[in-house]
Amino acid sequence: MKYITNLVLFILFTTVTLESHAEQIIACGESCSSMNIKARNEARWMYNGQIFSVIDTRSFEVRSYKSIWKWSFGEEFFDRAQRISTTYSGNSALNQLISAKNSLDLAKVRLPSNLPNTGHNDEIESVYQIFLQPQLETNISAYINQNMSNWEQIGAYGSAVLEIFNKIVDIDASIRVEFPDGSTALFVLKNVHEVEEGFDFEYLAGSARDTDGTKIPERGPDYIGDYYFSNDSNVEYFRELGERIHQIKFDLRNQCTATTTMTCNYIKTEVSCLVSYRCQ
C-alpha cells in the first residue's frame, strides 16, 4: 500500500506544477469506438471554430479537428467536427505520451520461485504455469503491487497522462514479468481510476514466451506449426498444456534429432503433434 500512496502523492504533486494546454487534448481510450465519433461528440460542446485534438491511447495516433457551427433562421446550430491538419500541440502531446510510455515499457519485474507476502506460497518456474494454474495471474498481480520497484516510472506515465488530458483516463500500460526460468509475459495495468485501492495487472493475451522464444499456444488451433526446443522443461510444459488443457494428441517419432522438434497439424478435426526428441 505504501507504493500506491507514494504513487498517488507523486502524481498529485506533479500535477500541481503543470500548465494546461491552450488547445484541448481529448483521449479516445478503451471505451472509444472511433476518433471521429469521439471528436463529433466533444465538438458539440465547443464554440464555433474551436480547434482540438483527439489521441487514441490504444494505437497512439492523433487527429486534429475544428468545431463547426452554422446559422439558420437566426439560430446557431452544431454542424460537424471538421478534420484538419494535425496541430503542433496535438503532435507534441502525442510525443510526450509516447516518451512516457516508452519509459514505462522498460519496467520489469522478476518473479521469485515463490510469491512471498501475497498470502500465497505458489511455487513458480515457468510462464506456462499461468495457463496450467489460472489463479497464478491474480497472485502475480498481488506480488507486483507489493514488490514493484518501478513505481516512479508508472507515476511519470500517469503524470504525463494527467498533464495532457487534465484528468485520469484509461491508459495502455504494461509491465514485463520475467519468470525464474527466464520465460516472460506482459501484464497490463488496470483500474487506473482507483489508484488508492491498488492496481490490477492482467495477463496480456498472446504475450507469453518461453526460454526458446516459443509463443505459448492459448487455443487448440494455435498449436498448428513447427516448434524447436533446446530446453527439456519447455517440451514437457508444452505437452502438458496441450494434453491437459487443449486435448492435443502427441505422437513420438522413432528417430531422434539434433534438437527436440514438434510438427502440429490438423488430422480431420483434431490437432495432433509429431514429436522428435533430441538425441542423448
C-alpha positions as CSV (number, residue, x, y, z in Angstrom):
1,M,0.0,0.0,0.0
2,K,2.9,2.4,0.6
3,Y,3.9,2.1,-3.0
4,I,0.3,3.1,-4.0
5,T,0.4,6.0,-1.6
6,N,3.7,7.2,-2.9
7,L,2.4,6.9,-6.5
8,V,-0.7,9.0,-5.7
9,L,1.3,11.7,-4.0
10,F,3.8,11.7,-6.8
11,I,1.0,12.2,-9.4
12,L,-0.8,14.8,-7.4
13,F,2.4,16.8,-6.7
14,T,3.5,16.7,-10.3
15,T,0.0,17.7,-11.5
16,V,0.0,20.9,-9.4
17,T,3.1,22.1,-11.2
18,L,1.7,21.5,-14.7
19,E,0.3,24.1,-17.1
20,S,-2.7,23.2,-19.1
21,H,-2.7,23.1,-22.9
22,A,-4.3,26.1,-24.6
23,E,-5.6,23.6,-27.2
24,Q,-7.9,20.9,-25.7
25,I,-6.4,17.4,-26.0
26,I,-9.0,14.6,-25.7
27,A,-8.4,10.9,-25.0
28,C,-10.0,8.2,-27.1
29,G,-9.5,5.1,-24.9
30,E,-10.8,1.6,-24.4
31,S,-14.4,2.6,-24.5
32,C,-14.0,4.8,-27.5
33,S,-15.4,3.3,-30.8
34,S,-13.5,5.7,-33.1
35,M,-11.6,9.0,-33.0
36,N,-14.1,10.7,-35.5
37,I,-17.1,9.8,-33.4
38,K,-15.3,11.0,-30.2
39,A,-14.5,14.3,-32.0
40,R,-18.0,14.9,-33.1
41,N,-19.4,14.2,-29.6
42,E,-16.9,16.5,-28.0
43,A,-17.2,19.3,-30.6
44,R,-20.9,19.8,-29.8
45,W,-19.8,21.4,-26.5
46,M,-17.3,23.8,-28.1
47,Y,-17.6,27.2,-29.6
48,N,-17.5,27.7,-33.4
49,G,-14.0,27.4,-34.8
50,Q,-12.5,25.9,-31.7
51,I,-9.6,23.6,-32.5
52,F,-8.9,20.5,-30.5
53,S,-7.0,17.2,-30.9
54,V,-8.0,13.6,-30.1
55,I,-5.4,11.0,-29.1
56,D,-6.1,7.3,-29.4
57,T,-4.4,5.9,-26.3
58,R,-4.5,2.4,-27.7
59,S,-2.9,2.9,-31.1
60,F,-1.1,6.1,-30.2
61,E,-2.4,8.2,-33.1
62,V,-3.5,11.8,-33.1
63,R,-6.0,13.7,-35.2
64,S,-6.9,17.4,-35.0
65,Y,-10.4,18.9,-35.6
66,K,-12.3,22.2,-35.7
67,S,-15.8,22.6,-34.3
68,I,-18.1,24.0,-37.0
69,W,-21.4,25.7,-36.2
70,K,-23.8,27.3,-38.7
71,W,-26.6,29.8,-38.5
72,S,-30.2,29.1,-39.7
73,F,-33.3,31.2,-39.1
74,G,-31.4,33.3,-36.6
75,E,-30.2,30.4,-34.6
76,E,-26.8,28.8,-34.4
77,F,-26.6,25.0,-34.5
78,F,-23.8,22.5,-34.4
79,D,-22.8,21.1,-37.9
80,R,-19.7,18.9,-37.6
81,A,-16.2,18.2,-36.3
82,Q,-14.0,19.1,-39.3
83,R,-10.8,17.2,-39.7
84,I,-7.8,19.5,-40.1
85,S,-4.0,19.0,-40.4
86,T,-2.6,17.7,-37.1
87,T,-1.6,20.7,-34.9
88,Y,1.7,21.2,-33.3
89,S,0.0,20.9,-29.9
90,G,-1.5,17.6,-30.9
91,N,1.7,16.1,-32.1
92,S,3.6,17.4,-29.1
93,A,1.1,15.8,-26.7
94,L,1.3,12.5,-28.5
95,N,5.1,12.5,-28.5
96,Q,5.1,13.3,-24.8
97,L,2.7,10.4,-24.1
98,I,4.8,8.0,-26.2
99,S,8.0,9.1,-24.5
100,A,6.5,8.4,-21.1
101,K,5.1,5.1,-22.2
102,N,8.5,4.0,-23.6
103,S,10.0,4.7,-20.2
104,L,7.3,2.6,-18.6
105,D,7.9,-0.2,-21.0
106,L,11.4,-0.6,-19.6
107,A,9.9,-1.5,-16.3
108,K,10.4,-5.2,-15.4
109,V,9.5,-7.4,-12.5
110,R,11.4,-10.7,-11.9
111,L,9.4,-13.3,-10.0
112,P,11.0,-15.4,-7.3
113,S,10.5,-19.1,-7.2
114,N,7.6,-18.5,-4.8
115,L,5.4,-15.5,-4.0
116,P,6.1,-14.2,-0.5
117,N,4.0,-11.6,1.2
118,T,0.9,-12.2,-1.0
119,G,-0.9,-14.7,1.1
120,H,0.1,-17.4,-1.3
121,N,3.1,-19.8,-1.5
122,D,2.9,-20.8,-5.2
123,E,6.0,-22.5,-6.5
124,I,6.7,-20.8,-9.8
125,E,9.2,-21.8,-12.5
126,S,7.8,-21.0,-16.0
127,V,5.3,-18.8,-17.7
128,Y,3.5,-22.0,-18.8
129,Q,2.1,-22.2,-15.3
130,I,-0.2,-19.3,-15.7
131,F,-2.2,-21.4,-18.2
132,L,-2.0,-24.6,-16.1
133,Q,-2.8,-22.8,-12.8
134,P,-5.1,-19.8,-13.7
135,Q,-5.1,-18.5,-10.1
136,L,-1.4,-17.5,-10.5
137,E,-2.5,-14.5,-12.6
138,T,-4.2,-12.9,-9.6
139,N,-1.3,-13.9,-7.3
140,I,1.3,-12.4,-9.6
141,S,-0.8,-9.2,-9.8
142,A,-0.7,-9.0,-6.0
143,Y,3.1,-9.6,-6.0
144,I,3.7,-6.8,-8.5
145,N,1.6,-4.4,-6.3
146,Q,3.5,-5.3,-3.2
147,N,7.0,-5.6,-4.6
148,M,7.1,-3.2,-7.5
149,S,10.4,-1.2,-7.7
150,N,9.4,0.8,-10.7
151,W,6.5,3.0,-9.3
152,E,8.4,6.1,-10.3
153,Q,8.0,5.1,-14.0
154,I,4.3,4.4,-13.6
155,G,4.0,7.7,-11.8
156,A,5.8,9.5,-14.6
157,Y,3.4,8.0,-17.1
158,G,0.4,8.8,-15.0
159,S,1.6,12.4,-14.6
160,A,2.1,12.7,-18.4
161,V,-1.5,11.5,-18.9
162,L,-2.8,14.0,-16.4
163,E,-0.8,16.8,-18.0
164,I,-2.1,16.1,-21.5
165,F,-5.7,15.3,-20.7
166,N,-6.2,17.1,-17.4
167,K,-7.8,14.0,-15.9
168,I,-7.2,10.3,-15.3
169,V,-8.1,8.3,-18.4
170,D,-7.8,4.7,-19.5
171,I,-4.1,4.2,-20.4
172,D,-2.3,1.4,-22.3
173,A,0.4,0.4,-19.9
174,S,2.1,-2.9,-19.3
175,I,4.8,-4.4,-17.2
176,R,7.2,-7.1,-18.4
177,V,7.2,-10.0,-16.0
178,E,10.1,-12.5,-16.0
179,F,9.7,-15.9,-14.5
180,P,12.5,-17.8,-12.7
181,D,13.5,-19.8,-15.8
182,G,13.7,-16.7,-17.9
183,S,10.4,-17.0,-19.7
184,T,8.4,-13.8,-20.0
185,A,4.9,-12.3,-20.3
186,L,3.4,-8.9,-20.3
187,F,0.8,-7.8,-17.6
188,V,-1.4,-4.9,-18.4
189,L,-2.2,-2.2,-15.9
190,K,-5.9,-1.9,-14.9
191,N,-8.0,0.1,-12.5
192,V,-6.2,3.4,-13.3
193,H,-9.2,5.4,-11.9
194,E,-8.8,3.8,-8.4
195,V,-5.1,4.1,-7.6
196,E,-5.7,4.4,-3.9
197,E,-7.2,0.8,-3.9
198,G,-4.2,-0.6,-5.7
199,F,-3.8,-1.6,-9.3
200,D,-4.8,-4.8,-11.0
201,F,-2.4,-6.3,-13.5
202,E,-3.9,-8.7,-16.0
203,Y,-2.0,-11.1,-18.4
204,L,-1.9,-9.7,-21.9
205,A,-3.2,-12.4,-24.2
206,G,-0.6,-13.6,-26.8
207,S,2.4,-12.1,-24.9
208,A,3.8,-15.2,-23.2
209,R,7.2,-16.6,-24.5
210,D,9.2,-19.5,-23.1
211,T,13.0,-19.5,-23.0
212,D,13.2,-21.0,-26.5
213,G,11.2,-18.0,-27.8
214,T,8.1,-20.1,-28.4
215,K,4.8,-18.2,-28.3
216,I,2.7,-20.1,-25.8
217,P,-0.4,-21.5,-27.6
218,E,-3.6,-20.3,-25.9
219,R,-6.1,-22.3,-28.0
220,G,-6.0,-25.6,-29.7
221,P,-5.6,-24.2,-33.3
222,D,-2.7,-22.1,-32.0
223,Y,-0.6,-25.3,-31.9
224,I,-0.5,-25.6,-35.7
225,G,3.1,-25.2,-36.9
226,D,6.6,-26.3,-36.3
227,Y,8.4,-26.0,-33.0
228,Y,12.0,-26.3,-31.9
229,F,13.1,-26.8,-28.3
230,S,16.5,-26.7,-26.7
231,N,15.1,-26.8,-23.1
232,D,13.6,-30.1,-22.0
233,S,11.4,-28.4,-19.4
234,N,9.8,-26.3,-22.1
235,V,9.0,-29.6,-24.0
236,E,7.3,-31.1,-21.0
237,Y,5.3,-27.9,-20.2
238,F,4.3,-27.6,-23.9
239,R,3.0,-31.2,-23.9
240,E,1.3,-30.9,-20.6
241,L,-0.5,-27.7,-21.6
242,G,-1.6,-29.3,-24.9
243,E,-2.8,-32.6,-23.4
244,R,-4.4,-31.3,-20.2
245,I,-6.0,-28.0,-21.3
246,H,-6.4,-28.3,-25.1
247,Q,-6.8,-32.0,-25.7
248,I,-3.9,-32.1,-28.2
249,K,-2.6,-35.6,-29.1
250,F,1.2,-36.1,-29.2
251,D,2.8,-39.0,-31.0
252,L,6.5,-39.8,-30.8
253,R,8.6,-40.4,-33.9
254,N,11.1,-43.3,-33.8
255,Q,14.2,-41.3,-34.7
256,C,15.9,-38.7,-32.6
257,T,17.1,-35.3,-33.9
258,A,19.7,-32.7,-33.0
259,T,17.1,-30.6,-31.2
260,T,13.6,-31.6,-30.0
261,T,11.1,-30.7,-32.7
262,M,7.4,-30.8,-33.0
263,T,5.1,-30.6,-36.0
264,C,1.5,-30.0,-35.3
265,N,-1.3,-30.2,-37.9
266,Y,-5.0,-30.9,-38.2
267,I,-5.9,-34.6,-38.6
268,K,-9.5,-34.5,-39.6
269,T,-11.0,-32.1,-37.0
270,E,-8.4,-32.6,-34.2
271,V,-4.9,-31.2,-33.7
272,S,-2.1,-33.7,-33.5
273,C,1.6,-33.2,-33.0
274,L,4.5,-35.4,-34.0
275,V,7.5,-35.2,-31.6
276,S,11.1,-36.0,-32.3
277,Y,13.2,-35.8,-29.1
278,R,16.8,-34.7,-29.3
279,C,19.5,-37.4,-29.3
280,Q,21.1,-38.0,-25.9
